[in-house]
């Protein structure tokens, strides 16, 4: 394995529904751009690798965690998009009757997958009502979790909260971000 492939990974995944059943998260593309811009310096300086999946499907996310070159190197996993207390609402791999159908990623399965990753240090779930999922992630031995009560594009607030809250094994923020749109 090459030396560059040993860098820790920051994995960013975004999913957004584009049909009439669920509100389109208009701030999600801007959040992705801001995070990508902020992380350019980190990845270009060399201490870590950034992996990004927009319009993420369950397969996209699992492929990163199961890839032999990336497995156990994901240190930070950030998801932004629709969610509830029990699942991340990801995009479908197939174009069915409407533009994109929701695909649910069960929280217990996600927690088990992330709990098996030896390098995972932080999971940030930026979606509606993800606090319930946070406890499952902590129970699966994820060191730190940030969960939001609704999607909001103010990533910097979450990061500031994380940096001002030392220690691990905590759910950071009950309603970490306010003033955002409700999916």
Secondary structure as GFF3:
##gff-version 3
##sequence-region A 1 183
A	DSSP	three_ten_helix	3	6	.	.	.	ID=ss1
A	DSSP	beta_strand	8	15	.	.	.	ID=ss2
A	DSSP	alpha_helix	28	45	.	.	.	ID=ss3
A	DSSP	beta_strand	48	53	.	.	.	ID=ss4
A	DSSP	alpha_helix	58	66	.	.	.	ID=ss5
A	DSSP	beta_strand	74	81	.	.	.	ID=ss6
A	DSSP	beta_strand	87	91	.	.	.	ID=ss7
A	DSSP	beta_strand	102	106	.	.	.	ID=ss8
A	DSSP	alpha_helix	107	115	.	.	.	ID=ss9
A	DSSP	beta_strand	122	126	.	.	.	ID=ss10
A	DSSP	alpha_helix	131	139	.	.	.	ID=ss11
A	DSSP	beta_strand	144	147	.	.	.	ID=ss12
A	DSSP	alpha_helix	155	163	.	.	.	ID=ss13
A	DSSP	beta_strand	171	172	.	.	.	ID=ss14
###
